[in-house]
């Protein structure tokens, strides 16, 4: 006697699970330009590397003899796989089965806590959430016979929170996402939304219409324009599902497996001593004029290695990962194309990115050209000071090495955010650099108001004072006082930084593990 | 023809008008320069086409997100 009948039954049940919500539901899903969760997992991971867990979970019906007559799979698919040869935990809602809502299992498979999150936690491996679910439903009350307090039983968000200090967590918003799945999306280190098919909100258009009588399309309420560009709730936009998978792979390539490891070193073949002549003239001599900071970054980091995080939100500051001689670094740079003036969005973005780098032991390079925090009643109403100081607070607490490359302006509270006062405070400047509490223009009027007003020719006196102070503002004078550690030929920036990035790897290895930070952020 | 609203990304005052109605423009062209915190910030069109309207004049105050020009594709 063998167990072949039962083994056959197992394979039959596995095949039933492959059908998702059935041919009709799958066709409807495809017609909306969306892949099924199974197709998504296959498209994202290394080919053939998916080992599914919990494939037999679902709702079964039996006849009087106990034979299976119908089976509806659990609306969540998960397991382990490999991405670029490294193991990841991966899961996603199956929208073709009751829009990916819960199904009342004994143990949750994933989505909000659940087995897959426990697995990522226990095995210390990255977690990828492919989110396409609408969250709770009032139908739960019918199923249970009573209503539940939010966060009941298997809510699982406490595990999602634990993961943020242990392993990289990625969330992709691939459909209309509200309630619990929205929360799951945001409890991540990096999130991405597929343009057109992804939306995220606290509650969808019907609830908004009921509350305010306002009729909105779901894209107007929570599409990429609102959720990514305006609110920064989600970090990056994908033009298609394929683009989404490519960006997830890219993001994970800069991440370690967990906080006890360093990110992988990837040889780019780009010579360390590459010195681009264009760097000597990229900064205009007029301090009023803009230039392309992303082009500048591209000439310094390993060729093609810059991956921007939150490119469309808080654009005054550019954040992203890159490699220097193969080692991962975090880049925080002013964006002169929007003046480099730090508004509340840019400050929030800078603080978040700094914390992300620190969590995963990624050293930070700051490229400064910052005239200050955004001034004015609008900016003050947006709490620019609180947001700006919070970003500084986070900066003071980092334990990774930080370099400041002072390209041009570095002024005031925002300028201080481009230095590492909590650590070595290592600042290298280009000859175009200038710094201070505030720029000479404007600052002169504030500091010498009485003297200017009482002069026979106030305008001429103001100009004289400006000229005198500008002479003192030469970066060479600051270097003489060793108040800036070095002034370098802009073309040397890459070899200079690469040598220090190579040298600091021992420091990074000395501080692996979770980081606990004290204090209340302002 | 698609009507595209070009917005200022920053609060400031209009420093220079670089384009006028009827001008043919390409993606990446500067239409207007805003002065904000002693910096010249270009307002760039992301789409090519013909400038239909310039909605501000020099020295006008401009708010972040304000529509300052219309381009027709």
Boltz contact constraints between the chains, C-beta under 6 A:
constraints:
  - contact:
      token1: [A, 288]
      token2: [B, 39]
      max_distance: 6.0
  - contact:
      token1: [A, 288]
      token2: [B, 40]
      max_distance: 6.0
  - contact:
      token1: [A, 289]
      token2: [B, 40]
      max_distance: 6.0
  - contact:
      token1: [A, 338]
      token2: [B, 9]
      max_distance: 6.0
  - contact:
      token1: [A, 338]
      token2: [B, 10]
      max_distance: 6.0
  - contact:
      token1: [A, 339]
      token2: [B, 10]
      max_distance: 6.0
  - contact:
      token1: [A, 339]
      token2: [B, 36]
      max_distance: 6.0
  - contact:
      token1: [A, 339]
      token2: [B, 39]
      max_distance: 6.0
  - contact:
      token1: [A, 339]
      token2: [B, 41]
      max_distance: 6.0
  - contact:
      token1: [A, 341]
      token2: [B, 37]
      max_distance: 6.0
  - contact:
      token1: [A, 371]
      token2: [B, 37]
      max_distance: 6.0
  - contact:
      token1: [A, 441]
      token2: [B, 38]
      max_distance: 6.0
